[in-house]
Amino acid sequence: MPIPTPRFSPEPEPESGFVLSLPDVSDAVRVSAGIDGPHMLEKRRALFDRILAILTKESQTPEGQARIRSFGTRNGDTQKSERLSIAYVVSVLEGLGLSYTHASSQLPRDLQNVGGIGLDIEIKTSNGTTTCLNDTAPHAGVYYILFHTTNPKSRKPTRLPQVVGCKGSEMVDTDQVNWIAELQQKIEEMRTIYGKGDARKRKLTAFPRCNFQYNFEHLLTSLPTKKELETQLKALGLPIMGKKEDLEQRLALHKMAQSEGGAAAAAAAAPAN
């Protein structure tokens, strides 16, 4: 089925670094204003879920996990990390034959109008459970891809490298929309006092800015504990003695044997040519 052309023009980015966008570009506002219809919103969600499903499937392979680890920041070079992660997502889009537009440097929405239906995607990486949004509040209508690269210094990691996704409107608690508006007002007042008008005549000026951070721990999958591994092995009728590493290996071998056995059974059941 052909992908429809976009029914709106993306909003221009404001000149200031601080972006308050949650109340302005919410789905409810778009629909009520006639900018978008509910079917267009559903198509964007469906396309994003399709892209995320491919990334997730690839992240579950050893090669995919190694790739995500490579997105980790090295020597403070966050821009290199961003370039690698964006290039990877772009390769998936191109593999699907999807059109897109690159955002200007340092602007939100890394990939715009994906698939020609107004789907905007922002890509973030983090070795922890929070990601830095700098002074840009989440955009309600933008979708976010978050790569968890894991901490390379951790001797006992609790999670594997993985990718998760969400919509900007899902990144903020309901009562925080007004909170962000109040924060913006206070920031602008401080900028006026310390960095604008008469303040410019002084030797020292200051422009305070926000540093938004999003905690996405609830989206991440943790490695099972030893007790959870014992429960799984016991349910399969397998031994539960040994260290956690032994239990993980035992469970992995069992899954591998099941997978190979299933493939062999399917091959045996297939009709001969």
C-alpha positions as CSV (number, residue, x, y, z in Angstrom):
1,M,0.0,0.0,0.0
2,P,1.5,3.4,-0.9
3,I,2.6,5.6,1.9
4,P,0.5,8.8,1.9
5,T,2.1,12.3,1.6
6,P,2.3,14.4,4.8
7,R,-0.7,16.5,5.6
8,F,1.1,19.2,7.5
9,S,4.4,21.2,7.6
10,P,6.6,20.5,10.6
11,E,6.7,23.4,13.1
12,P,9.7,25.7,12.8
13,E,12.3,25.4,15.6
14,P,12.4,28.3,17.9
15,E,15.5,30.5,17.9
16,S,16.3,30.1,21.6
17,G,17.8,26.9,23.0
18,F,14.9,26.2,25.3
19,V,12.0,24.4,23.7
20,L,8.7,24.0,25.4
21,S,6.7,21.8,23.1
22,L,4.6,19.4,25.1
23,P,1.4,21.5,25.2
24,D,1.9,22.8,21.7
25,V,2.3,19.7,19.5
26,S,0.2,17.2,21.4
27,D,-2.0,14.8,19.5
28,A,-5.1,16.3,20.9
29,V,-4.1,19.8,19.7
30,R,-3.2,18.5,16.2
31,V,-6.5,16.7,15.8
32,S,-8.7,19.4,17.2
33,A,-6.9,22.0,14.9
34,G,-7.4,19.8,11.9
35,I,-3.6,19.5,11.3
36,D,-3.7,15.7,11.7
37,G,-6.4,13.1,11.7
38,P,-6.4,10.1,14.0
39,H,-5.6,7.8,11.1
40,M,-2.4,9.7,10.5
41,L,-1.4,9.4,14.1
42,E,-2.0,5.7,14.0
43,K,0.1,5.3,10.9
44,R,3.0,7.1,12.5
45,R,2.8,4.8,15.6
46,A,2.5,1.7,13.4
47,L,5.6,2.7,11.4
48,F,7.6,3.6,14.5
49,D,6.7,0.2,16.1
50,R,7.8,-1.5,12.9
51,I,11.2,0.2,12.9
52,L,11.6,-0.4,16.6
53,A,10.8,-4.1,16.2
54,I,13.6,-4.5,13.7
55,L,16.1,-2.7,16.0
56,T,15.0,-4.8,18.9
57,K,15.3,-8.1,17.0
58,E,18.8,-7.2,15.9
59,S,19.8,-6.1,19.4
60,Q,19.1,-9.6,20.7
61,T,22.0,-11.1,18.7
62,P,25.7,-11.0,19.8
63,E,26.5,-8.8,16.8
64,G,23.7,-6.4,17.6
65,Q,24.7,-6.1,21.3
66,A,28.3,-5.4,20.2
67,R,27.0,-2.7,17.9
68,I,25.0,-1.0,20.6
69,R,28.1,-1.2,23.0
70,S,30.0,0.7,20.3
71,F,27.6,3.6,20.6
72,G,28.9,4.3,24.1
73,T,30.6,7.6,24.6
74,R,34.4,7.4,24.5
75,N,36.7,10.2,26.0
76,G,33.7,12.5,26.2
77,D,33.0,12.4,22.5
78,T,29.2,12.4,22.6
79,Q,28.9,13.6,19.0
80,K,30.6,10.5,17.6
81,S,28.3,8.3,19.6
82,E,25.3,10.2,18.2
83,R,26.6,9.9,14.7
84,L,27.0,6.1,15.0
85,S,23.6,5.5,16.5
86,I,21.9,7.8,13.9
87,A,23.7,6.1,11.0
88,Y,22.5,2.7,12.3
89,V,18.9,3.8,12.4
90,V,19.2,5.4,9.0
91,S,20.5,2.0,7.6
92,V,17.3,0.4,8.9
93,L,15.1,3.1,7.3
94,E,16.9,2.7,4.0
95,G,16.6,-1.1,4.2
96,L,12.8,-0.5,4.5
97,G,12.9,1.9,1.6
98,L,11.7,4.8,3.7
99,S,12.3,8.5,2.9
100,Y,13.5,10.8,5.7
101,T,15.2,14.2,6.2
102,H,18.2,14.8,8.5
103,A,17.8,17.6,11.1
104,S,20.3,20.4,11.3
105,S,23.1,19.9,13.7
106,Q,22.2,20.3,17.4
107,L,18.5,20.5,16.7
108,P,15.9,18.1,18.0
109,R,14.3,15.5,15.8
110,D,17.3,13.8,14.3
111,L,15.2,12.2,11.5
112,Q,12.2,14.1,10.2
113,N,9.2,13.2,8.1
114,V,10.1,9.5,8.0
115,G,8.2,7.6,5.4
116,G,6.6,10.8,4.2
117,I,3.9,10.7,6.9
118,G,5.3,13.3,9.4
119,L,7.0,10.8,11.7
120,D,9.8,12.5,13.5
121,I,12.4,10.5,15.4
122,E,15.0,11.6,18.0
123,I,17.8,9.2,18.9
124,K,19.6,9.0,22.3
125,T,22.2,6.8,23.8
126,S,23.1,6.2,27.4
127,N,25.2,3.7,29.4
128,G,22.8,4.2,32.4
129,T,19.1,4.4,33.0
130,T,18.8,8.1,32.2
131,T,19.4,10.1,29.0
132,C,20.2,13.8,28.8
133,L,17.9,16.0,26.8
134,N,19.9,19.1,27.5
135,D,17.7,22.2,27.5
136,T,15.1,20.7,25.2
137,A,11.9,19.4,26.8
138,P,10.4,16.3,25.2
139,H,8.3,16.9,22.1
140,A,4.9,15.3,22.6
141,G,4.5,14.2,19.0
142,V,8.1,13.0,18.5
143,Y,9.1,9.4,18.9
144,Y,12.3,8.6,20.7
145,I,14.7,5.7,20.2
146,L,16.9,5.0,23.2
147,F,20.0,2.8,23.1
148,H,21.2,1.5,26.4
149,T,24.9,0.8,25.8
150,T,25.7,-0.5,29.4
151,N,28.6,0.6,31.6
152,P,31.8,-0.9,30.2
153,K,33.4,-0.7,33.7
154,S,30.8,-2.7,35.3
155,R,32.1,-6.1,36.4
156,K,28.7,-7.6,37.0
157,P,26.3,-6.0,34.6
158,T,22.6,-6.2,35.4
159,R,21.4,-5.6,31.8
160,L,22.5,-6.4,28.3
161,P,22.8,-3.7,25.6
162,Q,19.4,-3.1,24.3
163,V,17.1,-0.6,22.5
164,V,13.8,0.8,23.6
165,G,11.4,3.4,22.3
166,C,8.6,5.7,23.4
167,K,6.7,8.8,22.4
168,G,7.5,12.3,23.8
169,S,4.1,12.5,25.4
170,E,4.9,9.3,27.4
171,M,8.1,10.8,28.9
172,V,6.4,13.3,31.1
173,D,4.0,12.8,34.0
174,T,0.6,14.5,33.5
175,D,1.2,17.0,36.3
176,Q,4.6,18.0,34.8
177,V,3.2,19.8,31.7
178,N,2.4,22.9,33.8
179,W,5.6,22.4,35.8
180,I,7.6,22.7,32.5
181,A,5.7,25.9,31.6
182,E,6.5,27.4,35.0
183,L,10.1,26.4,34.7
184,Q,10.4,28.1,31.3
185,Q,8.9,31.3,32.7
186,K,11.4,31.3,35.6
187,I,14.3,30.6,33.3
188,E,13.3,33.5,31.0
189,E,13.0,35.8,34.0
190,M,16.5,34.9,35.2
191,R,17.9,35.4,31.7
192,T,16.3,38.9,31.6
193,I,17.9,39.8,34.9
194,Y,21.4,38.3,34.4
195,G,21.9,38.3,30.6
196,K,19.7,40.8,28.8
197,G,18.9,44.5,28.8
198,D,21.0,46.4,31.3
199,A,22.8,43.3,32.3
200,R,24.6,43.4,28.9
201,K,26.4,46.5,30.0
202,R,28.1,44.7,32.9
203,K,31.4,42.9,32.6
204,L,29.8,39.5,33.4
205,T,26.5,38.1,32.1
206,A,24.9,34.8,32.5
207,F,22.2,32.8,30.6
208,P,20.9,30.0,32.8
209,R,19.6,26.9,31.0
210,C,17.8,23.7,31.9
211,N,19.2,20.2,31.8
212,F,16.3,17.9,31.3
213,Q,17.0,14.2,31.9
214,Y,14.6,11.3,31.1
215,N,14.7,8.2,33.3
216,F,13.8,5.2,31.1
217,E,14.7,2.4,33.6
218,H,11.1,1.2,33.5
219,L,11.5,0.4,29.8
220,L,14.6,-1.7,30.2
221,T,14.9,-5.4,30.7
222,S,17.1,-6.6,33.4
223,L,19.1,-9.9,33.5
224,P,17.4,-12.5,35.7
225,T,18.6,-13.0,39.2
226,K,20.0,-16.3,40.4
227,K,16.7,-17.1,42.1
228,E,14.8,-16.4,38.9
229,L,17.2,-18.6,37.0
230,E,16.7,-21.4,39.5
231,T,12.9,-21.1,39.1
232,Q,13.2,-21.3,35.3
233,L,15.5,-24.3,35.5
234,K,13.4,-26.1,38.1
235,A,10.3,-25.7,35.9
236,L,12.2,-27.3,33.0
237,G,13.4,-30.2,35.2
238,L,17.0,-29.2,35.0
239,P,19.6,-29.0,37.8
240,I,19.8,-25.8,39.8
241,M,23.2,-26.2,41.5
242,G,26.1,-24.0,40.7
243,K,27.0,-20.3,40.4
244,K,24.8,-17.8,38.5
245,E,27.1,-18.1,35.5
246,D,26.6,-21.9,35.5
247,L,22.8,-21.5,35.6
248,E,22.9,-18.9,32.7
249,Q,24.9,-21.3,30.6
250,R,22.7,-24.2,31.4
251,L,19.6,-22.3,30.4
252,A,21.2,-21.0,27.3
253,L,22.3,-24.5,26.2
254,H,18.8,-25.7,26.8
255,K,17.3,-23.0,24.6
256,M,19.8,-23.7,21.9
257,A,19.1,-27.4,22.0
258,Q,15.3,-26.6,21.7
259,S,15.9,-24.2,18.8
260,E,18.1,-26.7,17.0
261,G,15.7,-29.5,17.7
262,G,12.8,-27.5,16.4
263,A,14.6,-26.6,13.3
264,A,15.6,-30.3,12.7
265,A,12.0,-31.4,13.3
266,A,10.7,-28.8,10.9
267,A,13.2,-29.9,8.3
268,A,12.3,-33.6,8.8
269,A,8.6,-32.8,8.4
270,A,9.0,-30.7,5.3
271,P,7.9,-32.5,2.1
272,A,10.6,-33.7,-0.3
273,N,10.9,-31.8,-3.6
